[in-house]
Amino acid sequence: MHGASPLKLLVALAVMAPAPALADPAGEALLESFLERIEALPGWNASAAAITSEDEEVLAASVRLERAEPALTLTLESLRLDTPRERPGGGFSAQSLAVEGIELVTERASVRAPQFTAERIAIPDLVGMAFDEERPLASLGAIYGRLAQGEVERAEAPRMEVVALAEQGGTTRVTYEGLALTGWANGSVLRSEAGPIVVEQDGPQEMRVRIASALGEGIDLQSLSELFSETPHNGLRFWRSAVKNLSYTGISGSGADGTTFSLEEIAMADLAVRPPETPFVGAFDRAAAISDEERKAAAKAGEEAAEKAALQAVVSFLSSVKLGDFRVSGLLVEDSGPEAGSVRLGEFALSDLSAERFGALQLSGVTFVLPDGYFDLGSLEVGEVTFPDMAAIAELAALGLPEEGMPATSGKRAALAELMPRLAPKMRGFSIDRLAIGESEARSVQLRALSADLDGYVGLFPTGGTATLSDLVVPGELLRSDPKAAAVLDQLGYEDIRVDLKSVSRWSETGGLSESAMALEVAEAADLSLHYTMLGVTEEWMRKASIASLSQNQDPLAGLELLAPLELQEATLALSDRSLADRVFAFIAAQQNQPTAAFKEQTVAAIPFLLTNVAPPEVAELLAEPVQDFLSGRGALVVRVKPRAPLPVGALLEAAQADPTSLVGLLGLEVSTTPEPPVPALLEEAR
């Protein structure tokens, strides 16, 4: 056996010995360059205790960034970057980033996080970017635009704490746990989440709020940057999705006054934005920067230009955003203090919200139980509602109207009347299921259902529709609050009052024909129906009515003048007794200590005589027999108006004042009883 040569032994030892780690001078230089650029900014200092590298990792210890005015200090115990490289266009990229011991301190707030990690990152150049507190929205737009150029596959911060001095005194502390971001690329963030989040405030407004989780999905930073841009947009204003979903769940909290609340969820979906036609952030930032005293002084000085600019900014903002869905569910607020009570909300939902309209509103499970009030709503649904036209609002501001009263000139009044149809909101319909309002649950007026469906509008006025009220109940306990009223109800034999109502109206452009019908039912009392048709309700008449509605004139004659040209074509009124007449006869007979049957017979027989004391002979003769038959239970009392030709309301009013007896012939008045009351065809069609 041969011994090993000295050369071979040296080679073997060299292979077995650990090799020294290779440094990453490019990565170190990149980090040093970053600190130098911060140091070069006016009023800034930047330093690190040491910057070293091992293989592809660059480590910076005790990093410190400081700004003198306004004061800001950022410290990092350690910063570790894997394969950091300069990014084309500025900034840097890295396979991973890990930061420990993060602390940011300003004059009024501090932020602390023990750890932050990120994978596969590409961060744009952020040196020189700052948040201007006097221009918050403009700063936000610029930051969104710069961040839209970044990329992060995954980032996490297990815990972060923010402490700020509250304006009303004390401090506000917000603690975030489980902060995570996924899929930040191509100008958007796929998913951002956190939870739980705890907000604690001490001082005069002590409170505590806990949010179990917060989630954002599909956040488009580029579209938000364009929304908040100060630069006018040139080109087409396409809608883009800005936030796909945003939700906060498991919210609960308490206040110093003993109030507690909980909320299952607040969520919104499909927020879309587009570049504003006119940038609004400058006006918003200026409005937020001035005090109430400065705003009042400007208004007093008549600086209308600033007010118009602010209004234009609001219009520009509202016309640049729209929301698919907004929802609040499972709200409970309870007060255990002197004003003990509770508020519950099952769900509030709003869909297709924009500056022009919303598609639907739903509200359910709403209950207020307060010391001096009670409110309970099963559900409310509102169909499409059209908002005032944004352009019309701007035109209204341009008119320079007085703060109170009507415009002085007829031209401005006419211009305002033309604007009113565009300024008035318009609703297609609504429905309410189960409603109770009152001092307490036992003393509340209750409603089983209420609904309305509108056909359309001409100017301010609906052209027709259907309304239904079902089972309106006024409880006996409420009616009997007065001893005298209680005695009357007991003798009439009513436990409560129950009412049903239905109305239908239609409008035709031809001749301005307006037709309406209504049926009222009071349980165990009486039924009333009314049907009439009018001519002359034209679009021109509605325009005049719009102008009249703006007048501050309280003279009732002015309203009569507006009605004068309308023409009554026909009308029918029917009254059916469900037992009210017999109950009233029994009540009065008991008061006079007479037998009910005898008293009723005597009263019915005396009707002709009684009518001659209160009405002209022609009218008394027309009414006497039908009223006797009605009170005797022989049928429904029907009053028909059938003029030979459509009768102008003005002529009707003149005749009533000059010769009331002429109304019988002028109206073609007929009074009769029928076994069954006539049902208006309009109501039959609506069933």
Buried (B, 14 or more C-beta within 10 A) or exposed (E): EEEEEEEEEEEEEEEEEEEEEEEBEBBBBBBBEBBEBBEEBEEBBBEBEEBEBEEBBBBBBBBBBBBEEEEBBBBBBBBBBBBBBBBEEEBBBBBBBBBBBBBBBBEEBBBBBBBBBBBBBBBBBBBEEEEEEEBBBBBBBBBBBBBBBBBBBBBBBBEBBBBBBBEEEBBBBBBBBBBBBBBBEEBBBBBBBBBBBBBBBBBEBEBBBBBBBBBBBBBBBBBBBBBBBBEEBEEEBEEBBBBBBBBBBBBBBBBBEEBBBBBBBBBBBBBBBBBBBBBBBBBBBBBEEEEEEEBEEBEEEEEEEBBBBBBBBBBBBBBBBBBBBBBBBBBBBBBEEEEEBBBBBBBBBBBBBBBBBBBBBBBBBBBBBBEEEBBBBBBBBBBBBBBBBBEBBBBBBEEEBEEEEBBEEEEBBEBBBBBBBBBBEBBBBBBBBBBBBBBBBEBBBBBBBBBBBBBEBBBBBBBBBBBBBBBBBBBBBBBBEEEEEBEBBEBBEBBBBBBBBBBBBBBBEEEBBBBBBBBBBBBBBBBBBBBBBBBBBBEEBBBBBBBBEBEEEEEEEEBEBBBBBBBBBBBBBBBBBBBBBBBBBBBBBEEEEBEBEEBBEEBBEEBBEEBBEEBBEBBBBBBBBBBBBBBBEEBBBBBBBEBEEBBBBBBBBEBEEEEEEBBBEBBBBBBBBBEEBBBBEBBEEBE
